[in-house]
């Protein structure tokens, strides 16, 4: 007898290990590790992953597997091993690791129904319940779950008259299209057609079109072409002359777009040097991590593309990761233009069905290249030749919920297994990556010059304190306003960047100082003018705007701070002739909106593109000659040790949007702290000096890359419980870890309450701590009961990117 080890779909500490199930004889030769199965688990039916097949078990009586959900494994052996690596490094459950690797369509849906145990039990049921079943032997749980029937039904279940049955339903459904084809040889069809009565003109027409097509035709197209009704077709089906069949098709998000084929561009000496170093490793099948450090506009993408061409020539596959927000149509266009149908695209803008179809193309080996956001790192390739991570410093590569992996770590792990290079590209590398390159852990490749001979754009820093002193109370400095007018006059385009959406960042009463806050979170509400509502950007709570202070009744309510809506309104007042496109979460929430707005800007239908973070990266339009940063300080004063680094990166990236082609570019940075080194050095495009300054501060304060960090956050509806648990965890860790480890806290999180839950945290800084993983596992085990009851939540982030 063969036995399968199965990880079941219950994310809990008690079930976080494989369970043994008997493989029915009929499936012994079919079942393989990596397939999904349905298994009985207590009273339920659950989905699970087979991770191993063996011939012996210590369990006396084994339940059999009930159903196989896959024809071929959805996780190959390498991905099963990767799952183990994720559970160890991110302290997540095995089931969470495996599900993170698959598209949402492959996660199971569970449905319950209530069934009569035996037909003779029907008469023993209370009359009301008999009426409920009226002629049926099963009842859908959804019909009764919120009704008054639950109690009498539970009683009947306890008496053994009824039982609850669980079904695992597949979410995934392949899309099919109806086709029509001839069901008889041509001669037979022609004979039957000639015998048709004169009033069957449409039937004759249908047969004529099918005879000339000589292949199956889409039903819709056939009816449109002939103008016939389905009834005419149905009579031909009944006569056995034609047949209908379903053919599976892919949902293609880009089916209505044509991509012009592009050819490789000539390379500069710097690009050539970088490319040959990467290609050498590809040809030798050797693992190496390269850091491609190139200024904005230095042609990193062209190096990626020519390296990928070499990988595909070798018959291997490649993964390219780009940050979610720069998965602009421009990036897709570049890769589709160069590699055509050999590329699959994965990102959050696709529907569940589209993602599933793109994933199936990869799984069926119909494509050799994947371009996508973070989760594309799990593409089920089996012959990887290279992994590229563009804008490697981006924080969106870190997942903020379980499993809390960083795509860079997963990429390096997978590349080691496949013996292939990883290329990390950025104009502003993360300090951790640059430090590793300096130490020789990564190989550094540098591109110091822009491909266009323009050089870097000129950057002007404007001190907004001086503007205020000279009486300018507008959100635009005089320098920026003059330059905007000049660009309008010349017919060139400008980009305005602001790190906030909404109209104003908070609403305050000028009489008593009361700030309107979210009732569920420790955060002020943001005013959205178009809907006349106040919104919480954390939990989604919203309320109508008030013009009277809820605290003192005063009418002196004022809107403070500046959001994108307010800037847009101000622009239309000051420059009424300017055509403005606003891009933020509010204007791009609908599917395809992001792409539509950028296409309009690219076609010259607007003069000014105003937006939040999503416009900072990846944009490449020839007519952009001016970039304005309205408030450079927004990211600078956050309670996060990476605040200066994030500010420097953001300013450099935004500045890089200007003057990328023939026309020279200019950048205006407005700030209240012009003397801060991250702003002053971003203006000079001087990453190296910034790196040295920042590394001194990191060393002094004991932060990465000199120390590793782990952040433990505890949340609970009661503040006393949150404090007590965090306190106990900190005390336990002090006892378990060496004196070298620094344990800070417990303290309230920077946002101390979210969704009506109080949040406390403690942080561990360490260099080498062999006991670390064991101690953290012990913490999870100690509180597993409280966590499973639902009120207590403990999250452990072993490489935190957000301290909030």
Secondary structure in CASP SS format (residue, H / E / C, confidence):
PFRMAT SS
TARGET T0000
AUTHOR 0000-0000-0000
METHOD secondary structure of the structure
MODEL  1
X C 1.00
X C 1.00
X E 1.00
X E 1.00
X E 1.00
X E 1.00
X E 1.00
X E 1.00
X C 1.00
X C 1.00
X C 1.00
X C 1.00
X H 1.00
X H 1.00
X H 1.00
X C 1.00
X C 1.00
X C 1.00
X E 1.00
X E 1.00
X E 1.00
X E 1.00
X C 1.00
X C 1.00
X H 1.00
X H 1.00
X H 1.00
X C 1.00
X C 1.00
X C 1.00
X C 1.00
X C 1.00
X C 1.00
X C 1.00
X C 1.00
X E 1.00
X E 1.00
X E 1.00
X E 1.00
X E 1.00
X E 1.00
X C 1.00
X C 1.00
X E 1.00
X E 1.00
X E 1.00
X E 1.00
X E 1.00
X E 1.00
X E 1.00
X E 1.00
X E 1.00
X E 1.00
X E 1.00
X C 1.00
X C 1.00
X C 1.00
X C 1.00
X C 1.00
X C 1.00
X C 1.00
X C 1.00
X C 1.00
X E 1.00
X E 1.00
X E 1.00
X E 1.00
X E 1.00
X C 1.00
X C 1.00
X C 1.00
X C 1.00
X C 1.00
X C 1.00
X C 1.00
X C 1.00
X H 1.00
X H 1.00
X H 1.00
X H 1.00
X H 1.00
X H 1.00
X H 1.00
X H 1.00
X H 1.00
X H 1.00
X H 1.00
X H 1.00
X H 1.00
X H 1.00
X C 1.00
X C 1.00
X C 1.00
X H 1.00
X H 1.00
X H 1.00
X H 1.00
X H 1.00
X H 1.00
X H 1.00
X C 1.00
X C 1.00
X C 1.00
X H 1.00
X H 1.00
X H 1.00
X C 1.00
X C 1.00
X E 1.00
X E 1.00
X E 1.00
X E 1.00
X E 1.00
X E 1.00
X E 1.00
X E 1.00
X C 1.00
X C 1.00
X H 1.00
X H 1.00
X H 1.00
X H 1.00
X H 1.00
X H 1.00
X C 1.00
X C 1.00
X H 1.00
X H 1.00
X H 1.00
X H 1.00
X H 1.00
X H 1.00
X H 1.00
X C 1.00
X C 1.00
X C 1.00
X C 1.00
X E 1.00
X E 1.00
X E 1.00
X H 1.00
X H 1.00
X H 1.00
X H 1.00
X C 1.00
X C 1.00
X C 1.00
X C 1.00
X C 1.00
X H 1.00
X H 1.00
X H 1.00
X H 1.00
X H 1.00
X H 1.00
X H 1.00
X H 1.00
X H 1.00
X C 1.00
X C 1.00
X C 1.00
X E 1.00
X E 1.00
X E 1.00
X E 1.00
X E 1.00
X E 1.00
X E 1.00
X E 1.00
X C 1.00
X C 1.00
X C 1.00
X C 1.00
X C 1.00
X E 1.00
X E 1.00
X E 1.00
X E 1.00
X E 1.00
X E 1.00
X E 1.00
X E 1.00
X C 1.00
X C 1.00
X C 1.00
X H 1.00
X H 1.00
X H 1.00
X H 1.00
X H 1.00
X H 1.00
X H 1.00
X H 1.00
X H 1.00
X C 1.00
X C 1.00
X C 1.00
X C 1.00
X C 1.00
X C 1.00
X H 1.00
X H 1.00
X H 1.00
X H 1.00
X H 1.00
X H 1.00
X H 1.00
X H 1.00
X H 1.00
X H 1.00
X H 1.00
X H 1.00
X H 1.00
X C 1.00
X C 1.00
X C 1.00
X E 1.00
X E 1.00
X H 1.00
X H 1.00
X H 1.00
X H 1.00
X H 1.00
X H 1.00
X H 1.00
X H 1.00
X C 1.00
X C 1.00
X C 1.00
X H 1.00
X H 1.00
X H 1.00
X H 1.00
X H 1.00
X H 1.00
X H 1.00
X H 1.00
X H 1.00
X C 1.00
X C 1.00
X C 1.00
X E 1.00
X E 1.00
X E 1.00
X E 1.00
X E 1.00
X E 1.00
X E 1.00
X E 1.00
X C 1.00
X C 1.00
X C 1.00
X C 1.00
X C 1.00
X C 1.00
X C 1.00
X C 1.00
X C 1.00
X C 1.00
X C 1.00
X C 1.00
X C 1.00
X C 1.00
X C 1.00
X C 1.00
X C 1.00
X C 1.00
X C 1.00
X H 1.00
X H 1.00
X H 1.00
X H 1.00
X H 1.00
X H 1.00
X H 1.00
X H 1.00
X H 1.00
X H 1.00
X H 1.00
X H 1.00
X H 1.00
X H 1.00
X H 1.00
X H 1.00
X C 1.00
X C 1.00
X C 1.00
X C 1.00
X E 1.00
X E 1.00
X E 1.00
X E 1.00
X E 1.00
X E 1.00
X C 1.00
X C 1.00
X C 1.00
X C 1.00
X C 1.00
X H 1.00
X H 1.00
X H 1.00
X H 1.00
X H 1.00
X H 1.00
X H 1.00
X H 1.00
X H 1.00
X H 1.00
X H 1.00
X H 1.00
X H 1.00
X H 1.00
X C 1.00
X C 1.00
X C 1.00
X E 1.00
X E 1.00
X E 1.00
X E 1.00
X E 1.00
X C 1.00
X C 1.00
X H 1.00
X H 1.00
X H 1.00
X C 1.00
X C 1.00
X H 1.00
X H 1.00
X H 1.00
X H 1.00
X H 1.00
X H 1.00
X H 1.00
X H 1.00
X H 1.00
X H 1.00
X H 1.00
X H 1.00
X H 1.00
X H 1.00
X E 1.00
X E 1.00
X E 1.00
X E 1.00
X C 1.00
X C 1.00
X C 1.00
X C 1.00
X C 1.00
X H 1.00
X H 1.00
X H 1.00
X H 1.00
X H 1.00
X H 1.00
X H 1.00
X H 1.00
X H 1.00
X H 1.00
X H 1.00
X H 1.00
X C 1.00
X C 1.00
X C 1.00
X C 1.00
X C 1.00
X E 1.00
X E 1.00
X E 1.00
X E 1.00
X C 1.00
X H 1.00
X H 1.00
X H 1.00
X H 1.00
X H 1.00
X C 1.00
X C 1.00
X C 1.00
X C 1.00
X C 1.00
X E 1.00
X E 1.00
X E 1.00
X E 1.00
X E 1.00
X E 1.00
X E 1.00
X C 1.00
X C 1.00
X C 1.00
X C 1.00
X H 1.00
X H 1.00
X H 1.00
X E 1.00
X C 1.00
X C 1.00
X C 1.00
X C 1.00
X C 1.00
X C 1.00
X C 1.00
X E 1.00
X H 1.00
X H 1.00
X H 1.00
X H 1.00
X H 1.00
X H 1.00
X H 1.00
X H 1.00
X H 1.00
X H 1.00
X H 1.00
X H 1.00
X C 1.00
X C 1.00
X E 1.00
X E 1.00
X E 1.00
X E 1.00
X E 1.00
X E 1.00
X C 1.00
X C 1.00
X C 1.00
X C 1.00
X H 1.00
X H 1.00
X H 1.00
X H 1.00
X H 1.00
X H 1.00
X H 1.00
X H 1.00
X H 1.00
X C 1.00
X C 1.00
X C 1.00
X E 1.00
X E 1.00
X E 1.00
X E 1.00
X E 1.00
X C 1.00
X C 1.00
X C 1.00
X C 1.00
X C 1.00
X C 1.00
X C 1.00
X C 1.00
X C 1.00
X C 1.00
X E 1.00
X E 1.00
X E 1.00
X E 1.00
X E 1.00
X E 1.00
X H 1.00
X H 1.00
X H 1.00
X H 1.00
X H 1.00
X H 1.00
X C 1.00
X C 1.00
X C 1.00
X C 1.00
X C 1.00
X C 1.00
X C 1.00
X C 1.00
X H 1.00
X H 1.00
X H 1.00
X H 1.00
X H 1.00
X H 1.00
X H 1.00
X H 1.00
X H 1.00
X H 1.00
X H 1.00
X H 1.00
X H 1.00
X C 1.00
X C 1.00
X E 1.00
X E 1.00
X E 1.00
X E 1.00
X E 1.00
X C 1.00
X C 1.00
X C 1.00
X C 1.00
X C 1.00
X C 1.00
X E 1.00
X C 1.00
X E 1.00
X E 1.00
X E 1.00
X E 1.00
X C 1.00
X C 1.00
X C 1.00
X C 1.00
X C 1.00
X E 1.00
X C 1.00
X E 1.00
X C 1.00
X C 1.00
X C 1.00
X C 1.00
X C 1.00
X C 1.00
X E 1.00
X C 1.00
X E 1.00
X E 1.00
X E 1.00
X C 1.00
X C 1.00
X C 1.00
X C 1.00
X E 1.00
X E 1.00
X E 1.00
X C 1.00
X C 1.00
X C 1.00
X C 1.00
X C 1.00
X C 1.00
X E 1.00
X E 1.00
X E 1.00
X C 1.00
X C 1.00
X C 1.00
X C 1.00
X C 1.00
X C 1.00
X C 1.00
X C 1.00
X C 1.00
X C 1.00
X C 1.00
X C 1.00
X E 1.00
X E 1.00
X E 1.00
X E 1.00
X C 1.00
X C 1.00
X C 1.00
X H 1.00
X H 1.00
X H 1.00
X H 1.00
X H 1.00
X H 1.00
X H 1.00
X H 1.00
X H 1.00
X H 1.00
X H 1.00
X C 1.00
X C 1.00
X C 1.00
X C 1.00
X C 1.00
X E 1.00
X E 1.00
X E 1.00
X E 1.00
X C 1.00
X C 1.00
X C 1.00
X C 1.00
X C 1.00
X C 1.00
X C 1.00
X C 1.00
X C 1.00
X H 1.00
X H 1.00
X H 1.00
X H 1.00
X H 1.00
X H 1.00
X H 1.00
X H 1.00
X H 1.00
X H 1.00
X C 1.00
X C 1.00
X C 1.00
X C 1.00
X C 1.00
X E 1.00
X E 1.00
X E 1.00
X E 1.00
X C 1.00
X H 1.00
X H 1.00
X H 1.00
X C 1.00
X C 1.00
X C 1.00
X C 1.00
X C 1.00
X C 1.00
X C 1.00
X C 1.00
X E 1.00
X E 1.00
X E 1.00
X E 1.00
X E 1.00
X E 1.00
X C 1.00
X C 1.00
X C 1.00
X C 1.00
X C 1.00
X C 1.00
X C 1.00
X C 1.00
X C 1.00
X C 1.00
X C 1.00
X C 1.00
X C 1.00
X H 1.00
X H 1.00
X H 1.00
X H 1.00
X H 1.00
X H 1.00
X H 1.00
X H 1.00
X H 1.00
X H 1.00
X H 1.00
X H 1.00
X H 1.00
X C 1.00
X C 1.00
X C 1.00
X C 1.00
X C 1.00
X C 1.00
X C 1.00
X C 1.00
X C 1.00
X C 1.00
X E 1.00
X E 1.00
X E 1.00
X E 1.00
X E 1.00
X E 1.00
X C 1.00
X C 1.00
X C 1.00
X C 1.00
X C 1.00
X H 1.00
X H 1.00
X H 1.00
X H 1.00
X H 1.00
X H 1.00
X H 1.00
X C 1.00
X C 1.00
X C 1.00
X H 1.00
X H 1.00
X H 1.00
X H 1.00
X H 1.00
X H 1.00
X H 1.00
X H 1.00
X H 1.00
X H 1.00
X H 1.00
X H 1.00
X H 1.00
X H 1.00
X H 1.00
X C 1.00
X C 1.00
X C 1.00
X C 1.00
X C 1.00
X C 1.00
X E 1.00
X E 1.00
X E 1.00
X E 1.00
X E 1.00
X E 1.00
X E 1.00
X E 1.00
X E 1.00
X C 1.00
X C 1.00
X H 1.00
X H 1.00
X H 1.00
X H 1.00
X H 1.00
X H 1.00
X H 1.00
X H 1.00
X H 1.00
X H 1.00
X H 1.00
X H 1.00
X H 1.00
X H 1.00
X H 1.00
X H 1.00
X H 1.00
X H 1.00
X C 1.00
X C 1.00
X C 1.00
X C 1.00
X C 1.00
X E 1.00
X E 1.00
X E 1.00
X E 1.00
X E 1.00
X E 1.00
X E 1.00
X E 1.00
X E 1.00
X E 1.00
X E 1.00
X E 1.00
X E 1.00
X C 1.00
X C 1.00
X E 1.00
X E 1.00
X E 1.00
X E 1.00
X E 1.00
X E 1.00
X E 1.00
X E 1.00
X E 1.00
X E 1.00
X C 1.00
X C 1.00
X C 1.00
X C 1.00
X C 1.00
X H 1.00
X H 1.00
X H 1.00
X H 1.00
X H 1.00
X H 1.00
X H 1.00
X H 1.00
X H 1.00
X H 1.00
X H 1.00
X C 1.00
X H 1.00
X H 1.00
X H 1.00
X H 1.00
X H 1.00
X C 1.00
X C 1.00
X C 1.00
X C 1.00
X E 1.00
X E 1.00
X E 1.00
X E 1.00
X E 1.00
X C 1.00
X C 1.00
X C 1.00
X C 1.00
X C 1.00
X C 1.00
X C 1.00
END
